[in-house]
Amino acid sequence: MKRIFAMLVAALVATSAMNLSAQTVTSPNGEIAVTFTLNEGTPTYSVDYKGAPVILPSRLGFDLNGAEDLLGGFVLGGTETATFDEVWEPVWGEELSIRNNYNELLVRLTQEATERDMNIRIRVFDDGYGLRYEFPRQRELTYFTVAEERTEFALTGDHKALWMPGDYDTQEYDYFDSRLSEMGEIAAAHVSTNSSTTRFSDWGVQTALTMKSDEGIYITLHEATLVDYSCMHLLYNPDTKTFSSWLTPDAIGNKAYLQTPCVTPWRTGVITDDARELLASRLTLNLNEPCAIEDTSWIKPVKYMGVWWELITGASNWSYAEEGNIKLADTDFATLKPHNNHGANNENVKRYIDFASKYGFDQLLVEGWNVGWEDWFGQHKDYVFDFVTPYPDFDLPALQQYAKEHGMRLMMHHETSASVRNYERHMERAYQFMVDNGYNSLKSGYVGNIFPRGEYHYGQLMNNHYLYAIQKAAEYKIMVNAHEAVRPTGLCRTWPNLIGNESARGTEYQSFGGTHPHHVTILPFTRLQGGPMDYTPGIFRMDLTNIPGNSSKVLSTLANQLALYVTLYSPLQMAADTPENYERYIDAFQFIVDVPVEWSESRYLLAEPGDYVVIARKDKNSENWFVGGVTDDNARQLAVAFDFLDEGKEYVAKVYADAKDADYATNPEAYVIYEGKVTSKSQTLISAARGGGFAISVREATPADKRVKKLKKVL
Amino acid sequence: MKRIFAMLVAALVATSAMNLSAQTVTSPNGEIAVTFTLNEGTPTYSVDYKGAPVILPSRLGFDLNGAEDLLGGFVLGGTETATFDEVWEPVWGEELSIRNNYNELLVRLTQEATERDMNIRIRVFDDGYGLRYEFPRQRELTYFTVAEERTEFALTGDHKALWMPGDYDTQEYDYFDSRLSEMGEIAAAHVSTNSSTTRFSDWGVQTALTMKSDEGIYITLHEATLVDYSCMHLLYNPDTKTFSSWLTPDAIGNKAYLQTPCVTPWRTGVITDDARELLASRLTLNLNEPCAIEDTSWIKPVKYMGVWWELITGASNWSYAEEGNIKLADTDFATLKPHNNHGANNENVKRYIDFASKYGFDQLLVEGWNVGWEDWFGQHKDYVFDFVTPYPDFDLPALQQYAKEHGMRLMMHHETSASVRNYERHMERAYQFMVDNGYNSLKSGYVGNIFPRGEYHYGQLMNNHYLYAIQKAAEYKIMVNAHEAVRPTGLCRTWPNLIGNESARGTEYQSFGGTHPHHVTILPFTRLQGGPMDYTPGIFRMDLTNIPGNSSKVLSTLANQLALYVTLYSPLQMAADTPENYERYIDAFQFIVDVPVEWSESRYLLAEPGDYVVIARKDKNSENWFVGGVTDDNARQLAVAFDFLDEGKEYVAKVYADAKDADYATNPEAYVIYEGKVTSKSQTLISAARGGGFAISVREATPADKRVKKLKKVL
């Protein structure tokens, strides 16, 4: 990332306003106003949007363990205001440059009785605000232990919300769509577990949390820059209509350990009356630090296939031999009797490389390549994998060479089984092994309960681990896509080798019983606010019941799957299905072949959280545009205006849409493909089936297209 | 270690004795008998010595977490007996070869209702027994979690015991000398804390625990081969006169995690009616596995001095600048203002090298050489040290070169501050740094509460860490002396690069208020049963009150300090005091110069736990003998018979004894040195002051000694 334009107008006016009761900082456009008030010694804030309250006066502060709380008794030591305006270039992203423009208020507070300083920094952007606690170096506060952060978010009504249960270990839930007041009852009735599940209250929810008021105001609460702190959940009090921060504890129940000088993550709110602005918001990235990697030339978006869906669906196995009681240190896998259904075998991997290279993919993920999968899960054990030893039927150097000859690379896979001590013990050796063997990207996984025992996936200790893994990977020029890690908070700005995360319910759940069709209409407003998701779209065969042991159906149409390459932004995009399934619909597969993973521009055409999303993006390396649209479990007609195209030019649009009789439940693979000419003045109406959607590729017309007619259904 | 003689007479007779109620295995000499009895399905054992009971019938088994217990309902599946006799050569030790001779009984048990197998293996030696649980590979038991091990030790009377409070984090206690029945009251009244203290019951004690019955039988309970398990304490029930095993929990309260096939550590008892046999026992070593290191040529005993006592006493500091709030990652130590009392500065280190090299020392330990000591302790923090960055005033390569030119090496110091995740993250880089800079030995430390938080120093996770650190060190040919680690259980047989441990109250406490004079008369019977201790003897200036901030006096005479080089066996021996203090009594220092750290033979001349110890050892590389004797807080006359000397030869003995008016409390530095001729027929009586002792060096007489008279006070 290079700053191409920076303007800092710092109005560093220290006010000695001991008697100041309230101070307001507004967004550059004046629409959002955050007011800090010291209310009889208690720090509070409130947020208005276009003159009406969005967050009512809400308390700020902390309960500490072993020390007096930081909730009240404060006096104002002064305030500072500043204005910042900058345009920066991300290494990868939804556009070539991002404007970071905010007004800032720093409030200096001192707790009079204890002489402890706690400052509040507030930044207000046109699309929302961030606030954080800052603890300067000081005499009376050095080390302290947070029993709970007491940041409140007092809401103005019983909003509709897109939420999932709060959990210390997983975000792989389906979203619920309800009034805030209904959450408790729904959560109590909802039983969902996976490899590691730790809920803390029926009124607990995760961030990013997107709400809509009856007045049509959208509010997304999340956090930015989660560094050396535990992940924040929110606990709702239906009586006061107030959320309170609820941090993830450690093994002994503490929430965070801080040493001054330090800052907390930003507590953010994106606020708008146009849902498309939620998608366009770069507030989370803007609140993160600039890129910390000097040379980023090795960081490249990746389009990949994988020996993966056949494992997920149960068609083949990660393991090489029969599953059972294995100790890695004592086992010679070459002597084990293979069960002959090991997915990551030489022949199968070559088959994928043959197919993927034919269609221009960059990399092939191979899971189950390394020894240990015979007994890897559910035992909370220490030494599960060594990350460097392939199975006997996986000739790693030969396969990497084969990939290279085909213009590809293999992608590494490190499943840690959540045994983090073991992973850290092997990490640098495993990274060096990657470098030595031509790998430059890594999918890591943290399935199961954390070892060291008692820790949670989203606690401070683990958050430090995830960042450590990314930072160490950067030393080895390795790109990381961490699954089951904490949900992102924009750290990819600082560490752009973090090219992906899971941290939500991904496509795999379509093989584990299915995912609600509205899921992909929610993710862009919630999970994706923090950073890209390795959602692994592109499933073409929806009925999995032909696979022994699998009773699942993918709750999506094929056209919906294509749309996701545009609607779910990621610099890392997978074509998740198998070569044989793509061969069945090779004309539809062409969209996946054509769609890029690098963009110069993005336009958010239609958006309603939980209902529909239509996005258009321009290829970074051509004049082509790609449009994706998805709907929830309601069929609907989606209008696409092509006004993002250059005026006066003629383009050819190729539409991949649901067939008339398509339906995620009854006829998910029915699609139509049609082509037609469009200009910047064109509009078209596309019918999306239940759980459906569409994808469009748009290229400039050439003389060879003279017989192509105008796109049908153009309004 | 090389086996020089091995004889295995395996009488592997599988008995299908389902109806067998009891089976006894006796020691080779017939004096110790261990009887296993399946008492209505409950496994029990008992121990007799010379026909009288020592351990009454005691239960065996486990409470499990999440599964039915393994305490009763067992049926006998068969038994096997075997006899083993071998002589093996340790890499270092108290003698050149060790005999390992036992009779063995393996009892195969199956819990009928659950079809789970649990075997008991019992080995009986002439000096005691070991028993352990073995879980073979089986269908119905793979992973299991120990809620508590229920091994009992039912005693025959209210023995006298030398004990210290049970604690999950420290063994740095003074010992108590009381009846078993008195322990609870004493422990309740005893308040002692240090950097990390976690007691669990006033009736809990640590092993090795040495008791003496009213019939004069000595019993030492301990464990051997503590691998992948948590450390065992003992909980006493005064009503039943029974100890029960009490394991160290992990962060979530579990005691151990096992995966079949597996074995527990050995639960050992050394039993004798001659206390000298306790000292001569090699039972703990014999129950450990043979050496796992192929090439041991790089493992060498080390005699060293250190920039250490001046730090411990407060005369200088580990830190370079003023102590305070420091974050390692953010601190440039070169810019800090030095307080100018940093011990590990170039000039001071050279001064030590000059002195130590003049007197033939191998190495110089330097603590406080690396950045971070300004804020290293008590905050339970993660990133405390990086183990590779010297302070600005410590020119590491130049000092190592200076040492080399003087025939020495520097000894590395890694204080981890018990931040174990951080240490493991840096470990291999730190070891490589050692190799690159000419270090081959390491003192490591684990001061403070364990990070990851909630774990204890003696839990399974930490025990795995200590062994991991030793095994990794072996890869780099590094010898390790781990302080604050779990007390040893003979693992130095398998990993002889573990050349030392602290794991008890060392000399440092003489600077922290003092240690009871009987301490050194107890350690050889307790702590040293598991492996050598880096006790760091050799203090010559007992009054520390001249040092600002220090109000301590060393509760030992100078002659007692000299004796420790013989009475406390270690392949790693320090001359702990400073050059200037040795210069004051350079004639007494000559004993430390002369005493070797490698022995060919050891004789235990006089022994009464808690009262006195007199040991003679023969230098491995000459015909010289060295004798050491210590008493407790009672003055006493100790008789030394020189019958260990070769018959018919004449020797010159040089005695370093307490002066007539010496006394640990009032006149600790008063000593006398006298010389005289002795033969194998000589005996001498030496007066040891309160807290005193003596040391003798014995060399063959030469013609130059013709004027030397017979040793005075020869009986």
Contacts between the chains, C-beta under 8 A, distances in Angstrom:
chain1	res1	chain2	res2	distance
A	137	B	325	6.7
A	142	B	325	4.4
A	143	B	325	8.0
A	143	B	379	4.6
A	143	B	381	7.2
A	250	B	453	5.8
A	250	B	454	7.3
A	251	B	251	3.9
A	251	B	252	6.8
A	251	B	452	6.7
A	251	B	453	5.9
A	251	B	454	3.7
A	251	B	455	7.8
A	252	B	251	6.8
A	252	B	453	5.3
A	252	B	454	4.4
A	254	B	453	7.4
A	257	B	380	7.2
A	257	B	381	7.2
A	259	B	325	7.0
A	259	B	327	6.5
A	259	B	379	7.2
A	259	B	381	6.6
A	260	B	325	6.6
A	325	B	137	6.8
A	325	B	142	4.4
A	325	B	143	8.0
A	325	B	259	7.0
A	325	B	260	6.7
A	327	B	259	6.5
A	379	B	143	4.7
A	379	B	259	7.2
A	380	B	257	7.3
A	381	B	143	7.2
A	381	B	257	7.1
A	381	B	259	6.6
A	382	B	464	6.9
A	421	B	421	7.3
A	421	B	424	7.1
A	421	B	461	7.7
A	424	B	421	7.0
A	424	B	424	6.2
A	424	B	425	6.0
A	425	B	424	6.0
A	425	B	468	7.3
A	428	B	428	7.1
A	452	B	251	6.7
A	452	B	452	4.5
A	452	B	455	6.7
A	452	B	461	6.1
A	453	B	250	5.8
A	453	B	251	5.9
A	453	B	252	5.4
A	453	B	254	7.5
A	453	B	461	7.9
A	454	B	250	7.3
A	454	B	251	3.7
A	454	B	252	4.4
A	454	B	454	5.4
A	455	B	251	7.8
A	455	B	452	6.7
A	461	B	421	7.6
A	461	B	452	6.1
A	461	B	453	7.9
A	464	B	382	6.9
A	468	B	425	7.3
